[in-house]
């Protein structure tokens, strides 16, 4: 399995993360072939006047095209700060509406192993906070796995964001990690 690409940037207030799919060429060819076959079924159903097959194959084509765009061009965009998190999925030709999640308490990151391939381990990230009953609550789970080293970078960035927030809240001198 190819490693998905991972871009992370920070401006001191927010952490900007983009995770994207690196699909293999055979997977792209299979998806393209399936789309062409389904398009042929739609054309055949229209030409023969079979309404039920036309409707069913059109619905299947819409789902398969969306699946194909996600598996070829798919990206997740995350923006994290100390009070909110915004996420959006990018399908290449269109994007979903950005969704905003609020949290009152800190944000913790849990890595869930997606694939195990020696040094090429892939991890799904689960972002959790605590609700008003102090019970853990999932804020977001990434749809795309990332490499373990990238997950460690993201965890470190989120932790440093909240450490800086604590020093501002309590007027403590800034903490410098050596």
N, C-alpha and C positions, 0 to 999 in steps of 0.2 A: 504494500500500500504506500502510495506517495504521501509525503508530508505536506499538509495544507500550509498555505502561506499565512504569515502572522506579522502584522505591523502594529506597533504600539508607540504612542507619543504622549507626552504630558506637558502641560503648561503651568504646573504647580497648583492649579485649581481643579482641573479635570484630567482624567486619563482617557485617551482616545485609542480604541482597539479596533482593528479590522482583521477578520479571519476569513480566508477565502479558500475555495476548493481548487485543488490541483488534480483534475480528472485525467485518467489515462486515455490514450488514443483509442484503444479497443472499446472502452466504455462509451466514448463519444460516438464511435461508428455504430455500435449496437443501438444506442438511443436514436441516432439519425435514421437508421434502417427501420426501426419500429415506427417512428413517426411517418415515414414514407409509406409503409404498409398500411397504417391506419388511414392515411390520406387516400390511398387507393380504395380502401373499403368504403370510405365516405363517398367518393366519386361514383363507385359502382352502385351504392344504395340510392344516390340521387338519380342516376341514369335509369335504374330499374323501377324507381318510385316506391321503394320499401321504406315507409316512414319510420317504423319502429327501429329498424337497423340504422337508419340515418340519425335519429335522435341519440340512440345508444352509442354509436361510434363517434358522434360529435362530442358527447360528454367525455368519453374515454380519451379522445384526442386532446381536449382542453386540459385534462389532468396530466396526460403524458407530456404535453408541451411544457406545462409548468414544471413538472418533474425534470424534464430535460434541461430547461433553462437553469434550474437550481443546481443540477449536477455538472453543468458545464461552466456557468458563470457565477454561481452562488457565492455570496459574501454576507457576513454578519458585521454590522457596525455597532459598537458599544461606546457610550460615553458615560463615565463614572465619576461622580464627585462625592462629597461627604454626606449629602442629603438625598440625592436622586441618582437614578440610573436610566439612561435612554438606550433603547435598542431598536434596530431596524434591519430587515432582511432585504438584500439586493439581488434581483434575479437577472441582472445584466441589462435587460430592456425596460424593466420597471422595478419599482421599490414598494415595499409595504409602507404604511404610515408609521412614523416613529411612535413608539410606545414609551411612556414615562412611568417609572416606578418610584415611589417615595418610601423612605425608611427613616425611622427616628433614631435608631441605635446604630452601632457599627455594622460593618459589612465583613463577613468572613467568606473565604473562598475554599471550596472543597474540590479536590480533583478525583474524578471517577474514571478508572482505567477503561478505555474504549478498545484498544488493540495492544497486544503485547508482541513485539517483534524485535527482541533484543535491545539494542541501543536506540531503536526507532519507535519507542513506546508512544502511543497517542493517548491523550487525556481529554475528557469532557469536563468543563468547568461548571460547578454549581455555585452560584452566589447566594448566600443566605444572610438574613438579618434576624433580629428578635422582635416579636410582636409585643403588644402592650401587656401580655401575660408572661413575658420573658421566655417564651418558647421559640425554638428556631422555626423560621419560615423561609421557604425558597423565594427568592426574588426573580432569579433567571437561571436557566440552564442553557449553555451553548449548544447549538445544533451541530456544530462542526468540531471535531477533535483537533487538538493542537499538540505539538511535541512537548515532552516533559520539561525541557529547558525553557521553552517559551511560557509554560504554565508557571514555572518558578519565578520568571521575570514579572509576570502579571501579579502574582501573589505579593512579591516584594514591593511593587509599585503601589498596590492598594494599601498594604500595611504602612508604607511611608506616608501616603496621603492622610491616613487617619492619625498617625503619630504627629504630623504637623498640625492637624486640627486640634489635638489634645493640648499641644503647647500653646496654641493661640487662645484656647478657651481658659486655660489656667494661668496665663501670663508667665509661663515657664521659659527659660532660655531655650533656644532651638536645640534639638537633638541632632548630633552629627554621627552617622554610622561610619565606623572605621572599617 
